[in-house]
């Protein structure tokens, strides 16, 4: 599948480069794009010191329109191998969306969970060295429930739209709601119970969004587990119920954003990383209990508008809903955009992780990002 997709990308790129070849109408608007982030990261964590250059992420995508009303996209992440779900070459997006009406659009396939403002953002546009801890753990990245790395995505069907225009023609309200397998990307449903995820937000002034989101459903595995010295075998389903409150304001190249997420629902002890090893069928529970919560607040301020910024973020996550395992990150950084397609950014983070014997350590992260 990956080899065929890459061949298709190269073929379309070649055809588009040759102006003398007349393309079919449906193919002439197909766009090839992508981005990559290279990274240097240092951490002083006791017992886990690291100092390394990394390839953080590489993505390539095709998208286009069919019959005007239908938009489609295929996006592939191409690093790692096929058996380890955390770093495998994998399809991250594959969907089509009917977009005839602004107030009612229908999307089907694999795409972002409609949960939080930050989840749908491109990793470069998000602004920091990673998404907020609460978004990573509670929006379907490497989910606290034990799910494999799914980049905030799942397989399902979604309805969304914008409505209630003001005098200037700007919509004041947006809604989105979807039904999903609940198992993450590239995996079929296991427990035959779907997740319902959605949100609504108001846009009272240009650049401002204030929203609320909800998530109800389950995450499941088929395997074995032990309770009270008795071993069970079968499908184990863990209910997941979450809500989030979000606010963002973009004005004159300033960015202000904050999101709080709360979750109830038990988690599996081991995160699924490989479909071929024991984590795939280990259904024992994590000691973190059935609650988690987190919040982040950030500001990005221009030094030179649309060119250079300074930034700060407070990022806190409690994997068990209590302060005894709370992890807080205090981050300061700067970025510089050579062009829209090339950016360098750097951050210093002081981290307080109460689950560690030595709570405090520091990180330095430098990234070069480019798009095409």
C-alpha atoms as one frame of an Amber mdcrd trajectory, in Angstrom:
protein
   0.000   0.000   0.000   2.775   2.445   0.920   4.738   1.586  -2.237   1.654
   2.164  -4.391   0.903   5.475  -2.688   4.455   6.744  -3.198   4.310   5.658
  -6.859   1.046   7.592  -7.269   2.591  10.693  -5.693   5.575  10.562  -8.061
   3.344   9.999 -11.079   1.116  12.973 -10.285   4.103  15.187  -9.539   5.610
  14.226 -12.915   2.370  14.887 -14.759   1.884  18.259 -13.112   5.442  19.211
 -13.996   4.798  18.516 -17.687   2.513  21.248 -18.956   2.168  19.618 -22.381
   0.194  16.660 -20.995  -3.528  17.382 -20.668  -4.764  15.948 -17.387  -8.303
  14.707 -16.699 -10.431  17.359 -14.958 -10.564  15.427 -11.685  -6.771  15.029
 -11.659  -5.800  18.567 -12.684  -6.640  19.990  -9.247  -4.776  17.315  -7.250
  -2.160  18.928  -5.018   0.966  17.272  -3.665   2.195  18.768  -0.392   4.036
  17.829   2.749   6.240  18.918   5.598   9.086  17.691   7.759  10.626  18.626
  11.092  14.207  17.927  12.108  15.061  18.259  15.766  17.840  18.544  18.310
  16.791  17.806  21.888  18.631  17.720  25.186  17.218  16.593  28.529  18.870
  16.531  31.936  16.412  14.058  33.515  18.190  11.895  36.099  18.618   8.369
  34.761  17.344   9.336  31.298  19.736  12.008  30.075  19.650  12.450  26.307
  21.383  14.574  23.697  20.374  13.748  20.141  19.458  14.897  16.665  16.152
  13.407  15.502  13.793  13.241  12.551  10.671  14.296  14.395   8.138  13.858
  11.611   7.872  13.457   7.842   4.534  13.736   6.047   3.377  13.696   2.416
  -0.175  14.162   1.222  -2.400  14.355  -1.834  -5.667  16.266  -1.835  -8.137
  17.588  -4.362 -11.750  18.016  -5.367 -14.208  15.913  -7.337 -17.357  17.383
  -8.902 -16.786  20.656  -7.005 -18.696  19.562  -3.898 -16.386  16.767  -2.708
 -12.996  17.336  -1.095 -10.640  14.404  -0.472  -7.278  13.904   1.202  -4.733
  11.126   1.687  -1.787  11.715   4.027   1.047   9.319   4.788   3.677   9.390
   7.532   6.816   7.666   6.310   9.247   6.723   9.047   9.759   3.558  11.100
   8.456   0.109  10.147   5.077  -1.506   9.681   4.747  -3.527  12.882   5.499
  -0.843  15.476   2.459   1.394  15.581   4.279   4.313  17.214   6.650   5.012
  14.336   5.406   2.939  11.413   4.936   4.210   7.874   1.203   4.671   8.158
  -1.835   6.298   6.650  -2.810   9.133   8.993  -5.563  10.713   6.865  -7.820
   9.125   4.282 -11.196  10.791   3.911 -13.673  12.517   1.656 -15.975  15.368
   2.656 -19.133  16.670   1.008 -18.852  20.470   1.220 -21.821  21.793  -0.727
 -23.139  23.815   2.222 -21.138  25.800   4.780 -23.656  24.939   7.499 -23.689
  21.174   6.853 -20.668  19.160   5.726 -20.283  15.389   5.883 -16.887  13.700
   6.279 -16.177   9.963   6.222 -12.922   8.050   6.584  -9.936   8.510   8.893
  -9.268  12.001  10.229  -8.831  14.148  13.340 -11.084  13.623  16.353 -13.307
  16.720  16.728 -11.954  17.386  20.210 -10.099  20.557  21.337  -8.805  23.469
  19.271  -5.197  22.269  19.283  -5.701  18.717  18.021  -6.474  19.659  14.371
  -3.527  22.063  14.123  -0.517  21.295  11.963   2.465  20.510  14.267   4.331
  23.523  12.847   1.417  25.949  13.315   0.734  24.646  16.825   3.730  26.724
  17.885   5.658  24.660  20.434   7.888  21.567  20.560   4.828  19.371  21.046
   1.094  19.511  21.649  -0.052  20.140  25.211   0.244  17.111  27.502  -3.523
  17.028  28.008  -4.100  16.994  24.233  -1.525  14.237  23.694  -3.014  12.015
  26.406  -6.721  12.803  26.099  -7.382  13.554  22.408  -6.078  10.372  20.760
  -2.355  10.869  20.236  -0.704   8.336  22.573  -3.866   8.091  24.597  -3.866
   7.522  28.373  -6.316   4.629  27.869  -3.475   2.642  26.288  -4.143   3.238
  22.607  -1.389   3.181  20.012   0.002   6.389  18.526  -2.862   7.725  16.401
  -1.936  11.386  15.887  -5.274  12.550  17.322  -7.259  10.582  14.727  -9.782
   7.767  14.374 -12.023   6.167  11.738 -15.593   7.361  11.485 -18.274   9.714
  10.191 -18.580  13.410  11.070 -21.019  16.285  10.530 -19.866  19.882  10.865
 -20.712  23.387   9.786 -20.684  27.140  10.394 -23.796  29.269  10.710 -25.386
  32.460  12.112 -23.669  35.110   9.995 -23.281  38.654  11.291 -23.714  41.846
   9.258 -20.244  41.402   7.760 -20.991  37.851   6.590 -18.774  36.205   9.232
 -20.185  33.093  10.906 -20.581  33.321  14.680 -21.082  29.635  15.536 -19.437
  26.354  14.546 -20.439  22.781  15.414 -18.925  19.353  14.773 -20.006  15.918
  15.891 -18.886  12.465  14.834 -19.172   8.758  15.512 -15.914   6.757  15.606
 -14.593   3.236  16.205 -12.730   4.347  19.323  -9.635   2.239  18.563  -7.392
   4.797  16.817  -6.027   4.831  13.289  -5.837   1.860  10.935  -7.591  -0.489
  13.400 -11.089  -2.004  13.260 -13.575  -1.729  16.108 -13.176  -4.412  18.784
 -16.064  -4.004  21.219 -18.739  -2.923  18.688 -19.362   0.248  20.723 -18.738
   3.547  18.974 -17.347   6.778  20.377 -19.381   9.958  20.031 -17.195  13.080
  19.987 -18.200  16.649  19.293 -17.940  20.298  20.081 -19.429  23.721  19.547
 -17.799  27.103  19.673 -18.706  30.757  19.369 -16.723  33.365  17.444 -18.010
  36.650  18.925 -15.239  38.803  17.418 -12.833  38.202  14.560  -9.969  35.932
  15.646 -11.663  34.728  18.862 -13.038  31.252  19.561 -14.632  30.011  22.792
 -15.636  26.362  22.772 -16.760  23.283  24.665 -16.257  19.632  23.683 -17.527
  16.240  24.802 -16.412  12.625  24.308 -18.187   9.436  25.343 -17.449   5.849
  24.369 -14.858   3.177  25.110 -11.450   1.739  24.322 -11.102  -2.068  24.188
  -8.674  -4.944  23.760  -9.054  -8.652  23.212  -6.768 -10.687  25.474  -6.258
 -11.793  29.073  -6.201 -10.110  32.467  -6.106 -11.020  36.137  -8.426  -9.806
  38.909  -8.403 -11.172  42.475  -6.077 -13.978  41.373  -8.547 -15.077  38.698
  -7.504 -14.988  35.029 -10.032 -13.840  32.437  -9.960 -14.064  28.673 -11.971
 -12.130  26.077 -12.761  -8.546  25.147 -12.223  -5.991  27.905 -13.966  -2.665
  27.366 -13.001   0.491  29.262 -15.548   3.329  29.267 -14.109   6.757  28.418
 -15.904  10.036  29.178 -14.212  13.384  28.618 -14.947  17.069  28.300 -12.880
  20.098  27.379 -13.164  23.882  27.523 -11.122  25.913  25.045 -10.395  29.546
  24.280  -8.231  31.172  21.621  -7.635  34.719  20.388  -5.549  35.587  17.329
  -4.970  39.307  16.760  -2.203  41.268  14.991   0.054  38.173  14.890  -0.432
  37.571  18.654  -1.733  34.173  19.782  -3.438  33.456  23.102  -4.765  29.934
  23.713  -5.766  27.818  26.709  -7.547  24.459  27.072  -8.674  22.373  30.032
  -9.529  18.668  29.616 -11.008  16.271  32.176 -11.327  12.497  31.727 -12.935
   9.615  33.588 -12.322   6.019  32.584  -9.794   3.326  33.417  -6.694   2.664
  31.309  -4.723  -0.418  30.334  -1.389  -0.813  32.106   0.660  -0.985  28.916
   0.434   1.267  25.885  -0.076  -0.627  22.640   3.107  -0.215  20.581   3.294
  -3.327  18.443   0.516  -5.525  17.076   2.821  -8.542  17.271   3.887  -8.425
  20.919   2.275  -8.964  24.313   0.971  -5.393  24.659  -1.664  -6.170  22.031
  -3.399  -8.678  24.319  -2.429  -7.429  27.807  -5.720  -6.293  29.337  -4.513
  -5.574  32.872  -5.306  -2.111  34.247  -3.016   0.814  34.960  -2.508   1.954
  38.545  -3.485   5.515  37.536  -7.152   4.883  38.296 -10.102   6.313  36.421
  -9.432  10.069  36.414  -7.072  12.417  34.618  -6.989  16.119  33.858  -4.735
  18.772  32.426  -4.525  22.369  31.300  -2.222  24.529  29.253  -2.038  28.272
  28.618   0.217  29.907  26.044   1.065  33.206  24.423   2.998  33.822  21.202
   4.064  37.439  20.658   5.567  38.987  17.500   8.952  40.715  17.584   8.822
  41.201  13.819   5.291  40.637  12.521   4.869  37.422  10.507   8.595  36.783
  10.877   9.929  36.428  14.433   8.139  35.560  17.679   8.793  34.939  21.351
   6.583  32.469  23.201   5.741  31.083  26.619   3.601  28.154  27.775   2.492
  26.638  31.060   1.561  22.969  30.526   0.252  20.727  33.345  -1.077  17.165
  33.317  -2.249  14.852  36.121  -2.389  11.230  34.841  -4.347  10.110  37.920
  -6.227  13.339  38.634  -4.034  14.008  41.696  -0.984  16.177  42.367   1.268
  13.274  43.442   1.948  12.395  39.777   1.458  15.870  38.319   3.865  16.935
  35.567   4.276  20.665  34.928   6.275  22.250  32.123   7.330  25.911  32.074
   8.479  26.794  28.558  10.103  29.804  26.905  11.009  29.961  23.241  11.549
  31.877  20.031  11.010  31.214  16.332  12.099  32.785  13.075  10.387  32.297
   9.705  12.813  32.662   6.791   9.782  32.166   4.524   6.327  30.675   5.008
   7.907  27.330   4.086  11.028  27.408   6.298  11.184  28.049  10.040  13.600
  27.541  12.926  12.414  27.452  16.527  14.002  26.898  19.905  12.702  26.313
  23.428  13.916  25.959  26.978  11.644  24.017  29.334  11.871  23.553  33.090
   9.955  20.432  34.097   8.613  19.386  37.469   7.485  15.745  37.426   6.254
  14.578  40.827   6.203  10.935  39.771  10.027  10.951  39.693  12.362  10.639
  42.666  14.103  13.814  41.479  11.253  16.014  40.346  13.066  18.745  38.444
  14.995  18.693  35.180  15.446  20.834  32.063  15.023  20.398  28.330  16.321
  22.250  25.272  14.578  21.716  21.957  15.599  23.169  18.571  13.639  22.375
  15.413  13.945  23.243  11.739  10.654  22.823   9.884   9.919  23.065   6.183
   6.895  22.623   3.943   6.399  22.068   0.244
